Amino acid sequence: MATLNRIQLIGNVGKDPESSYTPSGKMVAKFTLAVSNTWKTGDEKKTETEWFNLEAWDGIAKTISQYVKKGSKLYVEG
């Protein structure tokens, strides 16, 4: 029986992505994404932020290293 795990995130990049290459020549871009949830309890507004450590490979890693910077808003699905 196969299972499917999927996640969708919308958030802000915490720092500039760090790019590197594997010994076989594949590009890897590593970055953090802050995802915040805001809600109201009575008159009080509350915000909770969760951080995700993410990696992108090959073509997507190249795109991220070229265009994504600290503070960029991203939608990530995987």
TAGIBEL-V478203 format. One record per residue. N is the residue number from 1. RES is the residue in one small letter. SS is DSSP state (A for helix, B for strand, O for the rest). BURIAL is 1 if it has 9 or more other C-alpha atoms within 8 Angstrom, else 0. Layout:
n=N res=RES ss=SS burial=BURIAL
n=N res=RES ss=SS burial=BURIAL
This chain:
n=1 res=m ss=O burial=0
n=2 res=a ss=O burial=0
n=3 res=t ss=O burial=0
n=4 res=l ss=O burial=0
n=5 res=n ss=O burial=0
n=6 res=r ss=O burial=0
n=7 res=i ss=O burial=0
n=8 res=q ss=B burial=0
n=9 res=l ss=B burial=1
n=10 res=i ss=B burial=1
n=11 res=g ss=B burial=1
n=12 res=n ss=B burial=1
n=13 res=v ss=B burial=1
n=14 res=g ss=O burial=1
n=15 res=k ss=O burial=1
n=16 res=d ss=O burial=1
n=17 res=p ss=O burial=1
n=18 res=e ss=B burial=0
n=19 res=s ss=B burial=1
n=20 res=s ss=B burial=0
n=21 res=y ss=B burial=1
n=22 res=t ss=O burial=0
n=23 res=p ss=O burial=0
n=24 res=s ss=O burial=0
n=25 res=g ss=O burial=0
n=26 res=k ss=O burial=1
n=27 res=m ss=B burial=1
n=28 res=v ss=B burial=1
n=29 res=a ss=B burial=1
n=30 res=k ss=B burial=1
n=31 res=f ss=B burial=1
n=32 res=t ss=B burial=1
n=33 res=l ss=B burial=1
n=34 res=a ss=B burial=1
n=35 res=v ss=B burial=1
n=36 res=s ss=B burial=1
n=37 res=n ss=B burial=0
n=38 res=t ss=B burial=0
n=39 res=w ss=B burial=0
n=40 res=k ss=B burial=0
n=41 res=t ss=B burial=0
n=42 res=g ss=O burial=0
n=43 res=d ss=O burial=0
n=44 res=e ss=B burial=0
n=45 res=k ss=B burial=0
n=46 res=k ss=B burial=0
n=47 res=t ss=B burial=0
n=48 res=e ss=B burial=0
n=49 res=t ss=B burial=0
n=50 res=e ss=B burial=0
n=51 res=w ss=B burial=0
n=52 res=f ss=B burial=0
n=53 res=n ss=B burial=0
n=54 res=l ss=B burial=0
n=55 res=e ss=B burial=1
n=56 res=a ss=B burial=1
n=57 res=w ss=B burial=1
n=58 res=d ss=A burial=1
n=59 res=g ss=A burial=0
n=60 res=i ss=A burial=0
n=61 res=a ss=A burial=1
n=62 res=k ss=A burial=1
n=63 res=t ss=A burial=1
n=64 res=i ss=A burial=1
n=65 res=s ss=A burial=1
n=66 res=q ss=A burial=0
n=67 res=y ss=A burial=0
n=68 res=v ss=O burial=1
n=69 res=k ss=O burial=1
n=70 res=k ss=O burial=1
n=71 res=g ss=O burial=0
n=72 res=s ss=O burial=0
n=73 res=k ss=B burial=0
n=74 res=l ss=B burial=1
n=75 res=y ss=B burial=0
n=76 res=v ss=B burial=0
n=77 res=e ss=B burial=0
n=78 res=g ss=O burial=0
